[in-house]
């Protein structure tokens, strides 16, 4: 998706991110080694998205499942992949990648919860670490962790949603490391079923989703969905789920609010990815109007988008996502002063979102009025944002700008060094950290952090040698 086109404005409060060259080079080498020529031609990259509202929805679905699996819900991370193909997979530890195509294909939250339960089964059983390829290449975990962190952190914009195009070996990741055996699939099914039942959630949704895919089993592999290729499907697996449903004494029930969350999540994705489709949805539900407002924004019909969004805000005045979207529309349109109040309200109603705070701080720094006070306010917002986004390069870039305006060159250089380090720009990180130390009190906390960066770069260079 072309995020720079004026007719295709970016996701709300997004963070554009670019993976560091070293990672891409290594990823390309892995890609060339394991992927077929055809796959290489078809899968040159992986587009990762971040959106706080959608991540929160997925976490809401996953929380009771993770708890039954003995996993801390806060340690499992969701990564959205903008890809029309149906797939979900686990990589880089407790990270669940979910394709937008899979989300849009699900009709109910029960279906999606079933997929998440299955993937949780893979995490709990450690299947990712038992594949031969993973055992032979221990650096893969570091590679994926870097890609994930960079995609979430580095960019030129900020806010509640982030996009990164990672030109890495997605085919290798999804079709080699993440290709599970039939035994592992059955084990994950059994574990997922148990988690759903213990959490008193429906099993029927996952069985229905599997039925949708069952017809692909007889197709040539090149025509099968990504999910079927990476998760071998058999009639026995479907029969197992159906038997479990038949034998259950009491069917589970998903919380009523999940249905509305699911509708809004799908509407939001449609609005951004398929605006022409979303704008044709003339429904009067909140989800339909939400998706239509986003689609109008994507089509550069700003006035109509804001009018519809104001109606939604009037109905749900404490909805942070509506305020965040309004702030983003105004900010992208150069209406900075008008964007600040909705961003402030979004922060008020979603105080734990470091991404929204980053967007708010960005707007404060771009404002033309009350610059001194707003710069100081931006620093406070960014420091708060770091609590939930500790690896955000964008936060460091904005802090560098703020401290530079405040005449604190040492702190400004330190954050430039942090930004460069997160981007993998070793030379720039070394230069900025050295300059930071020259302008900071020796042995102060900031000076020591600059030394940490220099030491880290030195260690990496020794490893290369």
C-alpha positions in Angstrom: 0.0 0.0 0.0 1.4 3.4 -1.0 1.3 5.3 2.2 2.7 8.5 0.7 0.0 9.1 -1.8 -2.2 12.1 -0.9 -5.2 9.9 -1.9 -4.1 7.1 0.4 -3.3 8.8 3.8 -1.7 6.6 6.4 -3.1 4.7 9.3 -4.1 6.9 12.2 -1.2 8.1 14.2 1.1 5.7 12.4 4.8 5.1 12.8 6.5 4.5 9.5 9.5 2.2 10.0 12.4 1.0 7.9 14.3 -2.1 8.9 18.0 -1.6 9.4 20.3 -2.5 6.5 22.2 -5.2 8.3 19.1 -7.0 9.3 17.7 -6.8 5.7 21.0 -8.1 4.3 21.0 -11.1 6.7 17.3 -11.7 6.1 17.9 -11.6 2.4 20.6 -14.2 2.7 18.4 -16.5 4.7 15.6 -15.9 2.2 17.8 -16.9 -0.7 19.0 -20.0 1.1 15.6 -21.5 2.0 13.0 -20.1 -0.3 12.2 -21.4 -3.8 12.8 -19.1 -6.8 9.0 -18.8 -7.3 8.5 -18.0 -3.7 11.2 -15.4 -3.8 9.5 -13.7 -6.7 6.1 -13.7 -5.0 7.2 -12.8 -1.4 9.9 -10.1 -1.4 8.7 -8.6 1.8 6.4 -8.5 4.8 4.4 -5.5 5.6 3.8 -5.1 9.3 1.1 -2.9 10.8 0.5 -1.7 14.3 -2.8 -0.3 15.5 -3.4 -0.1 19.2 -7.2 -0.6 18.9 -6.8 -3.8 16.9 -4.0 -5.1 19.1 -6.2 -4.4 22.2 -9.1 -6.4 20.6 -6.8 -9.4 19.8 -5.4 -9.2 23.3 -9.0 -9.2 24.7 -9.7 -12.4 22.8 -6.4 -13.9 23.7 -6.2 -13.1 27.4 -8.5 -15.9 28.8 -6.7 -18.3 26.4 -3.2 -17.3 27.5 -4.2 -17.6 31.2 -5.4 -21.2 30.6 -2.1 -21.9 28.9 -0.1 -20.6 31.8 1.2 -17.7 29.8 1.3 -14.1 31.0 -1.1 -12.2 28.7 1.3 -9.2 28.8 4.2 -11.2 27.4 2.4 -12.3 24.3 2.6 -9.8 21.5 0.4 -9.5 18.4 1.9 -8.4 15.1 -0.4 -7.5 12.3 0.7 -8.4 8.8 -0.9 -6.6 5.9 -1.5 -9.5 3.6 -4.8 -10.7 2.0 -3.8 -14.3 2.4 -5.1 -16.3 5.3 -2.4 -17.0 7.8 -1.4 -16.7 11.4 1.9 -18.0 12.8 4.2 -17.8 15.8 7.8 -16.5 15.5 10.5 -14.8 17.6 9.2 -16.2 20.8 5.8 -15.4 22.1 4.8 -13.3 19.1 1.7 -14.2 17.2 1.6 -12.8 13.6 -1.9 -12.4 12.2 -2.6 -11.6 8.6 -5.2 -9.0 7.9 -6.7 -11.3 5.4 -7.4 -13.9 8.1 -9.1 -11.4 10.3 -11.3 -10.1 7.5 -12.2 -13.7 6.5 -13.5 -14.6 10.0 -17.2 -14.0 10.4 -17.3 -14.1 14.2 -14.9 -13.5 17.1 -15.2 -17.2 17.9 -13.4 -18.1 14.7 -10.6 -15.8 15.4 -10.4 -16.9 19.1 -10.1 -20.5 17.9 -7.1 -19.6 15.7 -5.4 -17.8 18.5 -6.0 -20.8 20.8 -4.4 -23.0 18.3 -1.3 -20.7 17.9 -1.1 -20.5 21.7 -0.9 -24.3 21.6 2.2 -24.0 19.5 3.7 -21.4 21.9 3.0 -23.5 25.0 4.4 -26.6 23.5 7.5 -24.9 22.2 7.0 -26.1 18.7 8.8 -23.2 17.2 12.0 -24.1 18.9 11.8 -27.8 18.0 12.0 -27.4 14.3 15.2 -28.5 12.7 15.9 -25.2 10.9 15.5 -23.2 14.1 17.9 -25.5 15.9 20.5 -25.2 13.1 20.3 -21.5 13.0 20.3 -20.0 16.5 20.5 -16.5 15.1 17.0 -16.7 13.6 15.4 -15.7 16.9 17.5 -12.6 17.1 16.7 -11.8 13.5 13.0 -12.0 14.0 13.2 -10.0 17.3 15.0 -7.2 15.5 12.5 -7.1 12.6 9.6 -7.0 15.0 11.2 -4.4 17.3 12.3 -2.2 14.4 8.9 -2.4 12.6 7.2 -1.2 15.8 9.7 1.5 16.7 11.5 3.3 13.9 9.9 5.9 11.8 9.2 9.4 10.7 5.7 9.7 12.1 4.2 8.7 15.4 1.0 7.8 17.1 -1.4 5.0 17.7 -0.8 3.0 14.6 2.5 2.1 12.9 3.5 0.6 9.6 6.8 -0.9 8.6 7.7 -2.5 5.3 10.2 -5.2 6.2 11.9 -6.5 3.1 12.9 -9.7 4.8 12.6 -13.4 4.2 8.9 -13.8 5.0 8.7 -16.9 2.8 11.5 -18.5 4.7 9.9 -17.6 8.0 6.4 -18.7 7.1 7.1 -21.7 4.9 10.2 -23.2 6.5 10.6 -22.3 10.2 6.9 -22.0 10.7 5.8 -25.0 8.8 4.5 -27.4 11.4 4.2 -31.1 11.2 0.9 -32.9 11.3 1.7 -34.2 14.7 2.4 -30.7 16.0 -0.8 -29.5 14.4 -2.9 -32.1 16.1 -1.2 -31.4 19.4 -1.9 -27.6 19.0 -5.5 -28.4 18.2 -5.8 -30.5 21.4 -4.2 -27.8 23.5 -6.2 -25.0 21.9 -9.4 -27.0 22.5 -8.6 -27.4 26.1 -7.8 -23.7 26.6 -11.1 -22.7 25.0 -13.1 -25.2 27.1 -11.3 -24.3 30.3 -11.9 -20.6 29.6 -15.6 -21.4 28.8 -15.2 -20.1 25.3 -16.9 -21.6 22.2 -15.2 -24.3 20.2 -17.6 -24.1 17.3 -15.9 -21.1 15.8 -12.6 -22.8 15.3 -14.2 -25.8 13.8 -16.1 -23.6 11.4 -12.9 -21.8 10.3 -11.2 -25.2 9.7 -14.2 -26.3 7.6 -13.7 -23.2 5.4 -10.1 -24.4 4.7 -10.9 -28.1 4.3 -11.6 -27.8 0.5 -8.0 -26.5 0.0 -6.4 -29.7 1.1 -6.9 -31.3 -2.3 -5.6 -28.3 -4.2 -2.0 -28.1 -5.5 0.2 -26.5 -2.8 0.7 -23.4 -5.0 -3.0 -22.7 -4.8 -3.5 -23.4 -1.1 -3.8 -20.6 1.4 -0.8 -19.7 3.5 -2.5 -21.1 6.6 -3.0 -24.5 5.0 0.6 -24.6 3.7 2.1 -23.8 7.1 -0.5 -25.7 9.1 -1.2 -29.0 7.4 -4.9 -29.7 7.5 -6.4 -33.2 7.7 -9.9 -34.5 7.9 -8.9 -36.1 11.2 -8.3 -32.7 12.7 -11.7 -31.4 11.7 -13.3 -34.6 12.9 -11.6 -34.2 16.3 -13.0 -30.7 16.8 -16.5 -31.8 15.7 -16.4 -34.8 18.0 -15.4 -32.5 20.9 -18.4 -30.2 20.1 -20.8 -33.2 20.0 -19.5 -34.5 23.3 -19.3 -31.2 25.2 -21.8 -31.0 28.1 -22.2 -27.2 27.9 -21.2 -25.0 25.1 -19.0 -22.0 25.8 -20.1 -18.5 25.3 -18.0 -15.6 24.2 -18.6 -12.2 26.0 -21.3 -10.2 24.2 -19.0 -7.3 23.6 -16.6 -9.3 21.5 -19.0 -9.2 18.6 -18.9 -5.4 18.4 -15.2 -5.4 18.9 -14.9 -7.8 15.9 -17.2 -5.7 13.7 -15.2 -2.5 14.4 -11.9 -4.2 13.9 -13.0 -5.5 10.5 -14.5 -2.2 9.6 -11.3 -0.4 10.4 -9.1 -2.7 8.4 -11.5 -2.4 5.4 -11.6 1.3 5.7 -7.8 1.6 5.5 -7.0 -1.3 3.2 -10.1 -1.4 1.0 -11.6 2.1 1.1 -13.6 1.7 -2.0 -15.3 -1.3 -0.5 -15.8 0.3 2.9 -17.3 3.5 1.5 -20.0 1.5 -0.2 -21.2 0.1 3.1 -24.1 2.4 3.9 -25.0 0.7 7.1 -26.0 2.7 10.2 -24.1 0.7 12.8 -21.2 2.3 14.6 -18.8 -0.2 12.9 -20.1 0.6 9.4 -19.9 4.4 9.9 -16.5 4.1 11.5 -15.2 2.1 8.5 -16.8 4.6 6.1 -15.3 7.6 7.9 -11.8 6.0 7.5 -12.5 5.2 3.9 -13.6 8.8 3.2 -10.3 10.0 4.8 -8.4 7.5 2.6 -10.1 9.0 -0.4 -9.1 12.5 0.7 -12.7 13.5 1.4 -11.6 15.1 4.6 -14.7 17.3 5.2 -17.1 14.3 4.9 -14.8 12.1 7.0 -14.6 14.6 9.9 -18.4 15.2 9.8 -19.1 11.5 10.1 -16.4 11.1 12.8 -17.9 14.0 14.8 -21.2 12.2 14.8 -19.5 9.1 16.2 -17.7 11.1 18.8 -21.0 12.7 19.8 -22.3 9.2 20.5 -19.2 7.9 22.2 -17.4 11.0 23.6 -14.9 8.9 25.6 -13.8 6.6 22.7 -10.1 7.3 22.4 -9.8 5.7 18.9 -12.3 8.2 17.5 -10.5 11.2 19.0 -7.1 9.7 17.8 -8.4 9.4 14.3 -9.7 12.9 14.3 -6.4 14.2 15.5 -4.6 12.2 12.8 -6.8 13.5 10.0 -6.3 17.1 11.1 -2.5 16.6 11.7 -2.0 15.1 8.3 -4.0 18.0 6.8 -1.6 20.5 8.3 -4.2 21.7 10.8 -1.9 21.3 13.8 -3.6 23.6 16.3 -6.9 21.8 15.6 -5.3 18.4 16.0 -3.9 19.0 19.5 -7.2 18.9 21.4 -8.5 15.6 20.0 -5.1 14.1 20.6 -5.2 15.3 24.2 -8.6 13.7 24.7 -7.4 10.5 23.1 -4.5 10.4 25.6 -7.0 11.1 28.5 -9.2 8.1 27.5 -6.3 5.8 26.6 -3.6 6.8 29.1 -1.6 3.6 28.7 -1.1 4.0 24.9 2.4 5.1 24.3 1.7 5.3 20.6 -1.1 7.9 21.1 1.1 9.9 23.5 3.8 9.9 20.9 1.4 11.3 18.3 0.2 13.9 20.8 3.8 14.9 21.5 4.6 15.1 17.8 1.7 17.5 17.3 2.8 19.6 20.3 6.3 19.9 18.8 4.9 20.9 15.4 2.7 23.7 16.9 3.5 27.3 16.0 2.1 28.8 19.2 3.3 28.6 22.8 6.4 26.7 21.7 8.3 26.7 25.0 5.4 25.4 27.1 4.4 22.9 24.4 8.0 21.6 24.0 8.2 21.0 27.7 4.8 19.3 27.6 6.0 17.1 24.7 9.0 15.9 26.7 6.7 14.8 29.5 4.4 12.9 27.1 7.3 11.2 25.4 8.8 10.1 28.7 5.5 8.6 29.6 5.2 7.0 26.2 8.6 5.2 26.7 7.1 3.1 29.5 5.0 1.1 27.0 7.2 1.7 24.0 10.8 1.4 25.3 12.3 0.6 21.9 10.6 3.3 19.9 13.2 5.1 17.8 10.5 7.7 17.0 10.3 8.7 20.6 14.0 9.3 20.7 13.9 11.4 17.6 11.2 13.6 19.0 13.1 13.9 22.3 16.2 14.9 20.5 14.2 17.6 18.8 12.7 18.8 22.0 15.9 18.9 24.0 17.6 20.6 21.1 15.1 23.4 21.2 15.6 23.6 25.0 19.3 24.1 24.5 20.3 20.8 26.1 22.7 19.5 23.4 24.0 16.6 25.5 20.5 15.1 25.9 19.6 15.9 22.3 22.8 14.0 21.1 22.1 11.1 23.5 18.6 10.6 22.0 20.0 10.8 18.5 22.4 8.1 19.5 19.5 6.0 20.8 17.6 6.5 17.6 20.6 5.5 15.5 21.3 2.4 17.6 17.7 1.2 17.2 17.9 1.7 13.5 21.2 -0.2 13.4 23.2 2.8 12.2 26.3 2.0 14.2 28.5 4.8 12.9 25.9 7.4 13.6 25.2 6.0 17.0 28.9 6.0 17.9 29.3 9.6 16.7 26.2 10.9 18.5 27.1 9.1 21.7 30.6 10.5 21.7 29.3 14.0 21.2 26.7 13.4 23.9 29.4 12.6 26.4 31.2 15.8 25.6 28.1 17.8 26.5 27.0 15.8 29.6 28.3 15.8 33.2 30.8 12.9 33.5 29.4 9.8 35.2 25.9 11.2 35.2 23.0 8.8 34.3 22.8 10.2 30.8 26.6 10.1 30.3 26.6 6.4 31.4 23.8 5.6 29.0 25.9 7.1 26.2 28.8 4.9 27.3 26.5 1.8 27.3 25.7 2.6 23.6 29.4 2.9 22.8 30.1 -0.4 24.6 27.3 -2.2 22.8 28.6 -1.1 19.4 32.1 -2.2 20.3 30.9 -5.6 21.3 29.0 -6.0 18.1 32.0 -5.0 16.1 34.1 -7.6 17.9 31.6 -10.3 17.0 31.8 -9.4 13.4 35.6 -9.6 13.4 
